[in-house]
Amino acid sequence: MKYFALGLFLFQILIVYPASAYFYVTQELPKIECKICYQYSFYSEKNLAQEIEGIWKSNFYDKAFYLNYLKSALNNYQLDENKLSYIEKITFKIIYKNNTKVKNIFAEKYDISNNYYFSNEFLKYYNHLLPQPQILIQYILYSIQGILRAEELANGYFKLLKNESLNLDSNGILELGFNLAHAPKSFIYDLLKYAQLKKLSFNETVALSRFQKGVSVFLSQSSYQNFVLKSDKFLGRAGVIFVTSKSVADKIIKLNSKKEIENFLGLAEGTFASGLVKYNLPFSFDYCPALPHDKTIGRNAKFILGGFTSGNIPELVFYNVPKYDIIKVEYIK
């Protein structure tokens, strides 16, 4: 199937692309400033997140193939580097020098004050790409802006990331930049300080960036009775709770099947036989957020390391969360 997908992709390049080139060339696309969000490039932050997630989850995603395509397309145009924005130049560096360390990509001094748009020079390249490569390019640009914004707001991200490699993997520096592009200033500052204080690994820092908009906890009704309603002060077993991001929880709660929800959360079948309860909490560094490990209280037989459940749902653990910090409780029969 993978080779079939590549063949279809080549068919689009050889047949569809030449036929559509004239249409793109004859269009005049104006610069439209939009402050981080690329409205003129068809995708809002939310939609771009959904599109890039679809690419990562596709069985046909081949990083090397996409990189070769982007490089080949770039070689077809003689772009004037002096007419490109700083962020556009960085994008091409990432394409040409995949897996290059951060310290070799970003300049110590930079000015992005007037670079929140595609230059006409860049559009010569971008407008001739097929849709999925365009999504990747938008994602890279958006992520770069997020990294630069984080460095401007909380000087220290370049130092923290300097020995990490930039690539098109799903869980890397580009994801961190994407997550920080619109994050509150306080979160960007606090994440850096927390990472420095706790000496977090890069993977841990990226994992925490996924939860800035709040978290959710799923429990059976019997566990909710025992570990929430009957708890004296703190939530969970010995003050430990497993959480997922609220945005993901809001999606999977719409599933009609408790079994599906159990699978996503990496729980044994029948866990929610007594009923299902979901409650929300704010994200706070006061809860000592961390990736669960193989000795974390409350892990089960399906537990895997890495910050995701066996059903590929992001997860963290919180410690000593006061029960009265709960924001909202939902009971599902």
C-alpha positions as CSV (number, residue, x, y, z in Angstrom):
1,M,0.0,0.0,0.0
2,K,2.9,2.4,0.8
3,Y,4.3,1.9,-2.7
4,F,0.8,2.5,-4.2
5,A,0.6,5.8,-2.3
6,L,4.0,6.8,-3.6
7,G,3.0,5.9,-7.1
8,L,-0.2,8.0,-6.8
9,F,1.9,10.9,-5.4
10,L,4.2,10.7,-8.4
11,F,1.2,10.6,-10.7
12,Q,0.1,13.9,-9.2
13,I,3.5,15.4,-9.7
14,L,3.9,14.3,-13.3
15,I,0.3,14.7,-14.5
16,V,-1.7,17.0,-12.2
17,Y,1.0,19.4,-11.3
18,P,1.9,20.5,-14.9
19,A,-1.8,21.0,-15.7
20,S,-2.3,23.2,-12.6
21,A,1.0,25.2,-12.9
22,Y,-0.5,27.8,-15.3
23,F,-3.4,28.5,-12.9
24,Y,-1.1,29.2,-10.0
25,V,1.3,31.3,-12.0
26,T,-1.4,33.6,-13.2
27,Q,-2.7,34.3,-9.7
28,E,-1.6,37.4,-7.9
29,L,-1.5,36.6,-4.2
30,P,-1.0,39.8,-2.0
31,K,0.9,39.9,1.2
32,I,-1.5,39.8,4.1
33,E,-0.1,40.4,7.5
34,C,-1.7,38.1,10.1
35,K,0.6,37.9,13.2
36,I,1.5,34.3,13.6
37,C,-1.6,32.7,12.0
38,Y,-1.3,32.2,8.3
39,Q,-4.8,33.1,7.3
40,Y,-3.8,33.7,3.7
41,S,-2.4,30.2,3.5
42,F,-5.8,28.6,4.0
43,Y,-5.4,27.1,7.4
44,S,-6.1,28.5,10.8
45,E,-4.1,27.3,13.8
46,K,-6.8,24.7,14.7
47,N,-7.2,23.5,11.1
48,L,-3.5,23.3,10.6
49,A,-3.1,21.2,13.7
50,Q,-5.8,18.8,12.4
51,E,-4.2,18.6,9.0
52,I,-0.6,18.0,10.3
53,E,-2.0,15.4,12.8
54,G,-3.6,13.6,9.8
55,I,-0.2,13.5,8.0
56,W,1.6,12.1,11.1
57,K,-1.0,9.4,11.6
58,S,-1.0,8.4,7.9
59,N,0.4,5.0,7.1
60,F,1.8,6.5,4.0
61,Y,3.8,9.3,5.6
62,D,7.5,9.0,4.4
63,K,9.7,11.8,5.7
64,A,12.5,11.1,3.3
65,F,10.1,11.1,0.3
66,Y,8.6,14.5,1.4
67,L,12.0,16.0,1.9
68,N,13.2,14.9,-1.5
69,Y,10.1,16.3,-3.1
70,L,10.5,19.7,-1.3
71,K,14.1,19.9,-2.2
72,S,13.4,19.0,-5.9
73,A,10.7,21.6,-6.1
74,L,13.1,24.2,-4.6
75,N,15.8,23.4,-7.1
76,N,13.3,24.3,-9.9
77,Y,13.3,28.0,-8.9
78,Q,16.1,30.5,-8.6
79,L,15.0,32.4,-5.6
80,D,16.6,35.6,-4.5
81,E,17.7,35.0,-0.9
82,N,17.8,38.8,-0.3
83,K,14.0,38.9,-0.9
84,L,13.2,36.1,1.6
85,S,12.2,36.8,5.2
86,Y,14.4,35.4,8.0
87,I,11.8,32.7,8.8
88,E,11.6,31.6,5.2
89,K,15.4,31.3,5.0
90,I,15.2,29.1,8.2
91,T,12.5,27.0,6.5
92,F,14.8,26.2,3.6
93,K,17.7,25.4,5.9
94,I,15.5,22.8,7.7
95,I,14.6,21.3,4.3
96,Y,18.2,21.2,3.1
97,K,19.8,20.3,6.4
98,N,17.4,17.9,8.0
99,N,18.6,16.8,11.5
100,T,20.9,19.8,11.9
101,K,21.2,21.0,15.5
102,V,19.4,24.1,16.6
103,K,22.6,26.0,17.3
104,N,23.5,25.7,13.6
105,I,20.2,26.8,12.3
106,F,19.2,30.0,14.2
107,A,21.3,33.2,14.1
108,E,22.1,34.8,17.4
109,K,20.6,38.1,16.2
110,Y,17.4,38.2,14.2
111,D,14.5,40.5,13.4
112,I,11.0,39.0,12.8
113,S,9.1,42.2,13.3
114,N,8.0,42.4,9.7
115,N,8.0,38.8,8.7
116,Y,4.5,37.6,9.5
117,Y,3.6,37.0,5.8
118,F,4.8,35.1,2.8
119,S,7.1,37.1,0.6
120,N,6.3,37.2,-3.1
121,E,9.7,35.4,-3.7
122,F,8.6,32.6,-1.4
123,L,5.3,32.3,-3.1
124,K,7.1,31.4,-6.4
125,Y,8.0,28.2,-4.6
126,Y,5.1,27.6,-2.3
127,N,2.3,28.0,-4.8
128,H,3.5,25.2,-6.9
129,L,3.6,22.6,-4.2
130,L,1.0,19.9,-3.8
131,P,-1.4,20.2,-0.9
132,Q,0.3,18.0,1.7
133,P,3.7,19.4,1.2
134,Q,2.1,22.9,1.5
135,I,0.8,21.8,4.9
136,L,4.3,20.7,6.0
137,I,5.7,24.1,4.9
138,Q,3.0,26.0,6.8
139,Y,3.7,23.8,9.8
140,I,7.4,24.5,9.7
141,L,6.9,28.3,9.3
142,Y,4.4,28.4,12.1
143,S,6.7,26.3,14.3
144,I,9.7,28.5,13.6
145,Q,7.7,31.6,14.6
146,G,6.7,29.8,17.8
147,I,10.4,29.1,18.7
148,L,11.5,32.6,18.0
149,R,8.5,34.0,19.9
150,A,9.4,31.8,22.9
151,E,13.1,33.0,22.8
152,E,12.0,36.7,22.6
153,L,9.6,36.3,25.6
154,A,11.8,34.1,27.8
155,N,15.4,34.3,26.8
156,G,16.8,30.8,27.2
157,Y,15.0,28.5,24.7
158,F,17.9,28.6,22.2
159,K,20.3,27.5,25.0
160,L,17.9,24.8,26.2
161,L,17.4,23.4,22.7
162,K,20.8,24.1,21.1
163,N,21.9,20.5,20.9
164,E,18.6,19.1,19.7
165,S,18.1,18.3,16.0
166,L,15.5,19.9,13.8
167,N,13.6,17.4,11.6
168,L,10.2,16.6,10.3
169,D,9.4,14.0,13.0
170,S,6.0,14.3,14.7
171,N,7.4,14.7,18.3
172,G,10.2,17.2,18.0
173,I,11.3,20.8,18.1
174,L,8.8,21.8,15.5
175,E,6.0,20.5,17.7
176,L,7.3,22.5,20.6
177,G,7.4,25.6,18.4
178,F,3.9,24.9,17.2
179,N,2.6,24.5,20.7
180,L,4.2,27.8,21.9
181,A,3.2,29.9,18.9
182,H,0.0,31.1,20.6
183,A,0.7,30.0,24.2
184,P,0.2,32.6,26.9
185,K,3.4,34.6,27.8
186,S,3.2,33.3,31.3
187,F,3.2,29.7,30.1
188,I,6.2,30.2,27.9
189,Y,8.2,31.7,30.7
190,D,7.1,29.2,33.4
191,L,7.8,26.2,31.1
192,L,11.4,27.3,30.5
193,K,12.0,28.0,34.2
194,Y,10.4,24.6,35.2
195,A,12.5,22.8,32.6
196,Q,15.6,24.4,33.9
197,L,14.7,23.8,37.6
198,K,13.7,20.1,37.1
199,K,16.4,19.5,34.5
200,L,13.8,18.1,32.2
201,S,14.8,16.2,29.1
202,F,13.8,17.6,25.7
203,N,11.0,15.0,25.4
204,E,9.6,16.0,28.8
205,T,9.6,19.7,27.8
206,V,7.7,19.0,24.6
207,A,5.3,16.7,26.5
208,L,4.4,19.5,28.9
209,S,3.8,22.0,26.1
210,R,0.8,19.8,24.9
211,F,-1.2,20.5,28.1
212,Q,-1.2,24.3,28.4
213,K,-5.0,24.6,27.7
214,G,-5.9,22.4,30.6
215,V,-6.3,18.7,31.4
216,S,-8.9,16.1,32.0
217,V,-9.1,12.9,34.1
218,F,-11.3,9.9,33.2
219,L,-12.5,7.6,36.1
220,S,-15.0,4.9,36.6
221,Q,-17.8,6.0,38.9
222,S,-16.5,3.7,41.7
223,S,-13.0,5.2,41.5
224,Y,-14.5,8.7,41.5
225,Q,-16.3,7.8,44.7
226,N,-13.1,6.4,46.3
227,F,-10.4,8.8,45.0
228,V,-12.3,12.1,44.7
229,L,-15.4,12.3,46.8
230,K,-13.9,10.3,49.7
231,S,-10.5,11.9,49.6
232,D,-9.6,14.2,52.4
233,K,-7.5,16.7,50.5
234,F,-5.6,15.5,47.4
235,L,-6.9,13.7,44.3
236,G,-5.8,10.2,43.3
237,R,-4.0,7.3,44.7
238,A,-1.4,8.6,47.2
239,G,-1.8,12.0,45.6
240,V,-1.0,10.8,42.0
241,I,-3.3,11.2,39.1
242,F,-2.9,10.4,35.4
243,V,-4.2,13.2,33.1
244,T,-4.7,13.8,29.4
245,S,-5.1,17.1,27.6
246,K,-8.5,18.6,27.7
247,S,-8.6,19.1,24.0
248,V,-8.1,15.4,23.3
249,A,-10.5,14.4,26.1
250,D,-13.2,16.6,24.6
251,K,-12.9,14.6,21.3
252,I,-12.9,11.1,22.7
253,I,-15.7,11.8,25.1
254,K,-18.0,12.1,22.1
255,L,-17.4,8.4,21.2
256,N,-20.4,6.3,21.9
257,S,-18.5,3.3,23.0
258,K,-16.9,3.0,26.5
259,K,-14.7,0.3,25.1
260,E,-13.3,2.7,22.5
261,I,-12.6,5.2,25.2
262,E,-10.9,2.5,27.3
263,N,-8.7,1.5,24.4
264,F,-7.6,5.1,23.8
265,L,-6.8,5.6,27.4
266,G,-4.9,2.3,27.6
267,L,-7.3,0.9,30.2
268,A,-8.5,-2.7,30.6
269,E,-11.8,-3.6,29.0
270,G,-14.6,-3.1,31.5
271,T,-12.9,-0.4,33.5
272,F,-15.9,1.9,33.0
273,A,-18.5,-0.8,33.7
274,S,-19.8,1.1,36.7
275,G,-20.1,4.3,34.7
276,L,-17.8,7.0,33.4
277,V,-16.8,10.3,35.0
278,K,-14.6,13.0,33.5
279,Y,-13.4,16.0,35.4
280,N,-11.3,18.9,34.3
281,L,-8.4,20.7,35.9
282,P,-6.3,23.7,35.0
283,F,-2.7,23.1,34.0
284,S,-0.3,24.3,36.8
285,F,3.4,23.8,37.4
286,D,2.4,23.7,41.1
287,Y,1.2,20.2,40.5
288,C,4.7,19.1,39.6
289,P,3.7,17.7,36.1
290,A,5.9,14.9,34.8
291,L,5.9,12.0,32.4
292,P,4.9,8.8,34.2
293,H,7.5,6.1,34.6
294,D,7.6,2.4,35.2
295,K,7.3,2.8,39.0
296,T,4.5,5.5,39.0
297,I,1.7,4.7,41.3
298,G,-1.5,3.8,39.4
299,R,0.1,2.5,36.2
300,N,-1.5,-0.6,34.7
301,A,-0.5,-3.6,32.6
302,K,-0.9,-1.6,29.4
303,F,1.3,1.3,30.5
304,I,4.1,2.3,28.1
305,L,6.8,4.9,28.5
306,G,7.1,8.1,26.4
307,G,4.2,10.3,27.4
308,F,1.4,8.5,25.4
309,T,-1.0,5.8,26.3
310,S,-1.1,2.5,24.4
311,G,-4.0,4.1,22.5
312,N,-1.7,7.0,21.5
313,I,-3.3,9.6,23.8
314,P,-0.9,12.1,25.5
315,E,-0.7,11.7,29.2
316,L,1.1,13.2,32.2
317,V,0.9,12.7,36.0
318,F,0.1,15.4,38.5
319,Y,1.0,15.3,42.2
320,N,-0.9,16.5,45.2
321,V,-3.7,18.3,43.4
322,P,-6.3,19.7,45.9
323,K,-9.7,18.2,45.2
324,Y,-11.3,21.7,45.2
325,D,-9.3,22.7,42.1
326,I,-11.6,20.6,40.0
327,I,-13.3,22.9,37.4
328,K,-16.0,20.7,35.9
329,V,-17.4,17.2,36.4
330,E,-19.3,15.2,33.7
331,Y,-21.1,12.0,34.4
332,I,-21.6,9.6,31.5
333,K,-23.8,6.5,31.8
